Amino acid sequence: MARERQEQLLEEAQERRLARMVAGPGLRARAARWLFGLALLLERRETWRAVWERLEAPR
């Protein structure tokens, strides 16, 4: 019974780790950096403004 509980706890921990990797703040930061780089490459004021507004938007 203890072994089953331990296995269940390990599975739950793995699921939490995967969920953090998929939807964690790291993903948001990577997306923001990617959008920022894209805006700089395109050198358009509209794109820059849209990216900046998105970064400043409340959660």
matplotlib code that plots the C-alpha trace (Angstrom):
import matplotlib.pyplot as plt

x = [0.0, 2.9, 4.5, 1.2, 1.0, 4.6, 4.0, 0.9, 2.8, 5.6, 3.1, 1.4, 4.7, 5.6, 2.2, 2.8, 6.3, 4.9, 2.1, 4.6, 6.8, 3.8, 2.0, 4.5, 5.9, 8.9, 6.7, 5.2, 8.7, 9.9, 6.8, 7.4, 11.0, 10.0, 7.4, 9.8, 12.4, 9.8, 8.8, 12.4, 12.9, 9.9, 10.7, 7.2, 5.8, 2.4, 3.9, 6.2, 3.2, 1.1, 3.8, 4.5, 0.7, 0.5, 3.5, 2.0, -1.6, -2.8, -3.1]
y = [0.0, 2.4, 1.6, 2.4, 5.7, 6.6, 5.8, 8.0, 10.9, 10.5, 10.6, 13.7, 15.4, 14.6, 16.0, 19.2, 19.6, 19.1, 21.6, 24.2, 23.7, 24.1, 27.1, 28.6, 32.1, 30.9, 30.3, 33.8, 35.3, 33.5, 34.5, 38.2, 38.1, 36.5, 39.2, 41.9, 40.5, 40.2, 43.9, 45.0, 43.0, 44.4, 48.0, 49.1, 51.5, 49.7, 46.4, 47.8, 49.6, 46.4, 44.3, 47.0, 47.3, 43.5, 43.4, 46.1, 44.6, 43.5, 39.8]
z = [0.0, 0.8, -2.6, -4.4, -2.5, -3.4, -7.1, -7.0, -5.4, -8.0, -10.9, -9.5, -9.1, -12.7, -13.8, -11.9, -13.4, -16.9, -16.3, -15.1, -18.2, -20.5, -18.9, -16.5, -16.4, -18.5, -21.4, -21.1, -20.9, -23.9, -25.9, -24.9, -25.9, -29.2, -29.9, -28.9, -31.3, -34.1, -33.6, -33.8, -37.0, -38.7, -37.6, -37.6, -35.1, -35.1, -34.3, -31.6, -30.0, -30.2, -28.5, -25.9, -25.1, -24.8, -22.4, -20.2, -20.2, -16.8, -16.3]

ax = plt.figure().add_subplot(projection="3d")
ax.plot(x, y, z, "-o")
ax.set_aspect("equal")
plt.show()
